[in-house]
Amino acid sequence: MSIFNVDQESCKRDGICAKECPVGIIELLDKDSFPSPMERAEENCIQCGHCMAVCPHGALTLTNRSFEEFPLVKRDLLPSSEVVKNFLTSRRSIRRYKKNVMSHELLEDLIDIGRYAPTGSNKQQVYWTVFEKPSEVRRLVPLVIDWAELMAQKIPDQAIAQRMKSLVLAWDRGEDAILRGAPHLIVVHSQGDLPSAHADCVISLTYLELYAASKGLGTCWAGYFTAAANVFPPLREALGLPEGHRCFGAVMLGYPQYKYYRRPKRNAPLVTWR
Ligand SMILES: Cc1cc2nc3c(=O)[nH]c(=O)nc-3n(C[C@H](O)[C@H](O)[C@H](O)COP(=O)(O)O)c2cc1C
């Protein structure tokens, strides 16, 4: 059975599917031929669906896929670049959260959008662990504090040691400088030996973070938590990561207590023009 079917009535033989296939497994033998799979197409296809999605005539269907799985792009709903620019330059890290918890459906909705991030070779091996209950999030913080205390004793770099000490001192004063009292935490992880795992996870979580901001939610990347997650066994155990997985990122999440009225000031970009 062929890896894709071509409706010869609607196919215009324009070759767009072949040109857009990222792994080059579609060919049109001459200007009168219809697209056909090249040798070993099946094993090389990455199931990205570009061929189906780019055909203006809906003439090509992957054998194991249906058009329902590729809904039409709603062009009239796409934001203008001005809107996107305003949005991207307004997002801030949120470190004070309301006590309200988000609904399970809302958390699911955020994760659903995380799936649309690109992944190396379309592997889609991004795993999400969602700490939905605030009590579960709170349970993690003292473990990161234990790690920070250990780091402060062990590492020679004074600056890092001082920072770790300040986290512990804050904790002793009753402040959570690790997860900032956020009601939820979303952690991304994947197989440690998958070449694109780090980028895949970080991009997916960034999609989620930006979508959350568009819904008026607050997020903040949990860098200390992520650093501890892979090296401190008690935290790793509490996270329950599968064997061979690494944690590549985590964001705190909840309803922000305060609004930001101004955009951030950023340094000039560090660019080399060639
Ligand atoms: C990878 C990464 C890790 C971070 N870790 C922490 C963290 O552990 N705690 C925290 O309060 N903020 C953390 N942040 C937030 C940064 O401090 C913040 O993005 C930066 O100061 C710029 O502020 P803005 O995000 O509001 O524009 C982290 C950000 C990134 C990208």
The ligand as an SDF file (V2000), in Angstrom:
LIG
                    3D

 31 33  0  0  0  0  0  0  0  0999 V2000
   15.6130   29.5840   31.8490 C   0  0  0  0  0  0  0  0  0  0  0  0
   15.0780   30.5890   32.8280 C   0  0  0  0  0  0  0  0  0  0  0  0
   15.1030   30.3260   34.1720 C   0  0  0  0  0  0  0  0  0  0  0  0
   14.5580   31.2370   35.0820 C   0  0  0  0  0  0  0  0  0  0  0  0
   14.5250   30.9110   36.4020 N   0  0  0  0  0  0  0  0  0  0  0  0
   13.9300   31.7520   37.2830 C   0  0  0  0  0  0  0  0  0  0  0  0
   13.7980   31.3740   38.6630 C   0  0  0  0  0  0  0  0  0  0  0  0
   14.2220   30.2970   39.0930 O   0  0  0  0  0  0  0  0  0  0  0  0
   13.1860   32.2610   39.4930 N   0  0  0  0  0  0  0  0  0  0  0  0
   12.6960   33.4590   39.0660 C   0  0  0  0  0  0  0  0  0  0  0  0
   12.1480   34.2060   39.8660 O   0  0  0  0  0  0  0  0  0  0  0  0
   12.7930   33.8400   37.7570 N   0  0  0  0  0  0  0  0  0  0  0  0
   13.3880   33.0030   36.8600 C   0  0  0  0  0  0  0  0  0  0  0  0
   13.4500   33.3570   35.5190 N   0  0  0  0  0  0  0  0  0  0  0  0
   12.8720   34.6270   35.0670 C   0  0  0  0  0  0  0  0  0  0  0  0
   13.9390   35.6400   34.6690 C   0  0  0  0  0  0  0  0  0  0  0  0
   14.5480   36.1460   35.8110 O   0  0  0  0  0  0  0  0  0  0  0  0
   13.2290   36.7300   33.8310 C   0  0  0  0  0  0  0  0  0  0  0  0
   12.8000   36.1720   32.6250 O   0  0  0  0  0  0  0  0  0  0  0  0
   14.0960   37.9300   33.5260 C   0  0  0  0  0  0  0  0  0  0  0  0
   14.4720   38.5920   34.6990 O   0  0  0  0  0  0  0  0  0  0  0  0
   13.3950   38.9400   32.6140 C   0  0  0  0  0  0  0  0  0  0  0  0
   12.1720   39.3920   33.1620 O   0  0  0  0  0  0  0  0  0  0  0  0
   10.7860   39.2110   32.3740 P   0  0  0  0  0  0  0  0  0  0  0  0
   10.6280   37.7440   32.0760 O   0  0  0  0  0  0  0  0  0  0  0  0
    9.7140   39.7050   33.2980 O   0  0  0  0  0  0  0  0  0  0  0  0
   10.8450   40.0150   31.1390 O   0  0  0  0  0  0  0  0  0  0  0  0
   14.0010   32.4560   34.6140 C   0  0  0  0  0  0  0  0  0  0  0  0
   13.9710   32.7070   33.2370 C   0  0  0  0  0  0  0  0  0  0  0  0
   14.4830   31.7980   32.3570 C   0  0  0  0  0  0  0  0  0  0  0  0
   14.3910   32.0720   30.8780 C   0  0  0  0  0  0  0  0  0  0  0  0
  1  2  1  0
  2  3  1  0
  2 30  2  0
  3  4  2  0
  4  5  1  0
  4 28  1  0
  5  6  2  0
  6  7  1  0
  6 13  1  0
  7  8  2  0
  7  9  1  0
  9 10  1  0
 10 11  2  0
 10 12  1  0
 12 13  2  0
 13 14  1  0
 14 15  1  0
 14 28  1  0
 15 16  1  0
 16 17  1  0
 16 18  1  0
 18 19  1  0
 18 20  1  0
 20 21  1  0
 20 22  1  0
 22 23  1  0
 23 24  1  0
 24 25  2  0
 24 26  1  0
 24 27  1  0
 28 29  2  0
 29 30  1  0
 30 31  1  0
M  END
$$$$
